[in-house]
Amino acid sequence: MKPSEILKQSTRKIHQEVEKIVVLRIKSIRTDEDYIDLLKYFYAYFAAVEKAAAPYITDKILPDYTERRNASYIRTDIYELGGETDALPIPNPPAIENSLQAMSALYVLEGSVIGGPYIVEMLKKIGISKGFSFFSGYGDKAEEKWAAFTQYLDALTENEADKRQSLDVALLTFRQFGNIFGQQIIAVG
C-alpha cells in the first residue's frame, strides 16, 4: 500500500473528528466577523506549520509548492473581510526535522484545501459572500493537484520506519489543528 493511502486510512478517524469541530464552527457563523474568527484559527495554524516545514521543502521535494494554496491566501481573505491578523490563537505545530515530516504535515493542510469548496458552499448558504480565495482551492485542477502531491509524498517513503514517521506527523498535525479551536484569540506582540 502506498504511504499516502496508509495516511488516508490511518488518519480517517482523527480527520473526521477535526472536521466535525470545523463544521460546528462554520454552522455557528452568522456574520463576516464570525467568519474572520474562523479564518484566524486556520491562518495561525497553517502559517505555523508552513513555517516549520519550509526549510525542508525544495523544488525537488515538491516542485509546484509555490503554486499551491497557503496561509497567505487565508490572510488575504481575512483582510478582504475587513479583519486584521494582529490577534490570533497560539498555534502548536508539530516539530519537523526532515522532508518526510514536512510533507506529512503538509498532507493535512493540502487535504483541507481540497475540501475547501465544501466549506465555501456552507458559508454561502449562511450568507457569507466573500473571502474565499483559500477555500476555493484549485477548482477543476483539484484532483490533479492532489494526485501530484501524493505522488511526491509517496516518493519520500521507502521503508516501514518512514511510513510510521509519516503517519505519526500527520496524526499530530491533525490533533494540534483540532486543539487550536479550543483556544482564545489573543493579541500578539
C-alpha positions as CSV (number, residue, x, y, z in Angstrom):
1,M,0.0,0.0,0.0
2,K,1.3,3.5,-0.9
3,P,2.2,5.7,2.0
4,S,-0.5,8.3,1.1
5,E,-3.1,5.6,1.1
6,I,-1.9,4.5,4.6
7,L,-2.2,8.1,5.7
8,K,-5.7,8.4,4.4
9,Q,-6.9,5.2,6.1
10,S,-5.0,5.7,9.3
11,T,-6.0,9.3,9.8
12,R,-9.6,8.8,8.9
13,K,-10.9,8.9,12.5
14,I,-9.0,12.0,13.6
15,H,-9.7,13.7,10.3
16,Q,-13.5,13.2,10.9
17,E,-13.1,14.4,14.5
18,V,-11.3,17.6,13.4
19,E,-13.8,18.1,10.5
20,K,-16.6,17.9,13.0
21,I,-15.0,20.7,15.1
22,V,-14.6,22.8,11.9
23,V,-18.2,22.1,10.7
24,L,-19.6,23.1,14.1
25,R,-17.7,26.3,13.9
26,I,-19.0,27.0,10.4
27,K,-22.5,26.3,11.5
28,S,-22.2,28.9,14.2
29,I,-21.1,31.7,11.8
30,R,-23.7,34.5,11.4
31,T,-21.6,37.4,10.3
32,D,-18.4,38.3,8.4
33,E,-16.8,38.8,11.8
34,D,-17.6,35.3,12.8
35,Y,-16.0,34.1,9.6
36,I,-13.0,36.2,10.2
37,D,-12.6,34.5,13.6
38,L,-12.7,31.0,11.9
39,L,-10.1,32.1,9.4
40,K,-7.8,33.3,12.2
41,Y,-7.6,29.8,13.5
42,F,-6.8,28.4,10.1
43,Y,-4.3,31.2,9.4
44,A,-2.5,30.9,12.7
45,Y,-2.1,27.1,12.5
46,F,-1.4,26.9,8.7
47,A,1.2,29.7,8.9
48,A,3.0,27.9,11.8
49,V,3.0,24.5,10.1
50,E,4.2,26.0,6.8
51,K,7.0,27.9,8.6
52,A,8.1,24.7,10.3
53,A,8.0,22.8,7.0
54,A,9.6,25.4,4.8
55,P,13.3,24.6,5.4
56,Y,12.6,21.0,4.2
57,I,10.6,21.7,1.1
58,T,12.6,22.2,-2.0
59,D,11.7,22.2,-5.7
60,K,12.9,18.6,-5.8
61,I,10.6,17.6,-2.9
62,L,7.5,19.5,-4.1
63,P,8.1,21.2,-7.5
64,D,4.8,23.1,-7.5
65,Y,4.9,24.3,-3.9
66,T,4.8,28.0,-4.8
67,E,1.7,27.4,-6.9
68,R,-0.2,25.8,-4.0
69,R,-2.7,27.5,-1.7
70,N,-1.1,28.6,1.6
71,A,-1.7,30.7,4.7
72,S,-1.1,33.9,2.7
73,Y,-4.5,33.2,0.9
74,I,-6.1,33.0,4.3
75,R,-4.6,36.3,5.4
76,T,-5.9,37.8,2.2
77,D,-9.4,36.6,2.9
78,I,-9.2,38.0,6.5
79,Y,-8.2,41.4,5.1
80,E,-10.9,41.2,2.3
81,L,-13.5,40.8,5.0
82,G,-12.2,43.8,6.9
83,G,-10.2,41.8,9.6
84,E,-6.7,42.0,10.8
85,T,-4.1,39.4,11.9
86,D,-2.9,41.2,15.0
87,A,-4.9,38.9,17.3
88,L,-4.6,35.2,16.8
89,P,-4.7,31.9,18.7
90,I,-1.3,30.5,19.6
91,P,-0.5,27.5,17.3
92,N,1.3,24.4,18.4
93,P,2.6,22.9,15.1
94,P,4.4,19.5,15.1
95,A,8.2,19.6,15.3
96,I,9.5,19.0,11.8
97,E,13.0,17.8,11.2
98,N,13.1,16.5,7.7
99,S,11.4,16.5,4.3
100,L,9.2,13.5,5.0
101,Q,7.9,15.0,8.2
102,A,7.3,18.3,6.3
103,M,5.4,16.6,3.6
104,S,3.4,14.6,6.1
105,A,2.3,17.8,7.9
106,L,1.5,19.4,4.6
107,Y,-0.6,16.4,3.6
108,V,-3.1,17.5,6.3
109,L,-3.1,21.2,5.1
110,E,-3.3,20.2,1.5
111,G,-6.2,18.0,2.2
112,S,-8.1,20.9,3.7
113,V,-7.5,22.9,0.6
114,I,-9.0,20.1,-1.5
115,G,-12.1,20.0,0.8
116,G,-12.4,23.8,0.8
117,P,-15.1,24.1,-1.8
118,Y,-17.5,22.3,0.5
119,I,-16.7,24.9,3.1
120,V,-17.4,27.7,0.6
121,E,-20.8,26.2,-0.2
122,M,-21.7,26.0,3.6
123,L,-20.6,29.6,4.0
124,K,-22.6,30.8,1.0
125,K,-25.7,29.2,2.5
126,I,-25.2,31.1,5.7
127,G,-24.9,34.4,3.7
128,I,-21.2,34.9,3.5
129,S,-20.3,36.3,0.1
130,K,-16.5,36.9,0.0
131,G,-13.2,35.8,1.5
132,F,-12.9,32.5,-0.4
133,S,-9.5,32.7,-2.1
134,F,-8.2,30.0,0.1
135,F,-11.2,27.7,0.4
136,S,-11.9,27.9,-3.3
137,G,-9.0,25.6,-3.7
138,Y,-7.8,24.6,-7.1
139,G,-11.1,24.4,-9.0
140,D,-11.1,21.9,-11.8
141,K,-7.4,21.1,-11.0
142,A,-8.1,19.8,-7.5
143,E,-7.8,16.1,-8.4
144,E,-4.6,16.8,-10.4
145,K,-3.0,18.8,-7.6
146,W,-3.9,16.1,-5.0
147,A,-2.5,13.3,-7.2
148,A,0.7,15.2,-7.8
149,F,1.1,16.0,-4.0
150,T,0.6,12.3,-3.0
151,Q,3.0,11.2,-5.7
152,Y,5.7,13.4,-4.3
153,L,4.9,12.3,-0.7
154,D,5.0,8.6,-1.8
155,A,8.4,9.1,-3.3
156,L,9.9,10.1,0.1
157,T,8.8,7.0,2.0
158,E,10.9,3.9,1.3
159,N,10.5,1.6,4.3
160,E,8.3,0.8,7.2
161,A,10.1,3.3,9.6
162,D,9.4,6.1,7.0
163,K,5.8,5.1,6.8
164,R,5.4,5.1,10.6
165,Q,7.2,8.5,10.9
166,S,4.9,9.9,8.2
167,L,1.8,8.7,9.9
168,D,2.9,10.0,13.3
169,V,3.5,13.5,12.0
170,A,0.2,13.5,10.1
171,L,-1.7,12.4,13.2
172,L,-0.1,15.0,15.3
173,T,-0.8,17.7,12.7
174,F,-4.5,16.8,12.7
175,R,-4.6,16.6,16.5
176,Q,-2.9,20.0,17.0
177,F,-5.1,21.6,14.4
178,G,-8.2,20.4,16.2
179,N,-6.8,21.6,19.5
180,I,-6.3,25.2,18.3
181,F,-10.0,25.6,18.2
182,G,-10.2,25.3,21.9
183,Q,-8.0,28.5,22.4
184,Q,-8.9,32.1,22.7
185,I,-7.8,34.6,20.1
186,I,-5.3,36.9,21.7
187,A,-3.4,40.0,20.6
188,V,0.2,39.2,19.5
189,G,3.2,41.4,20.1
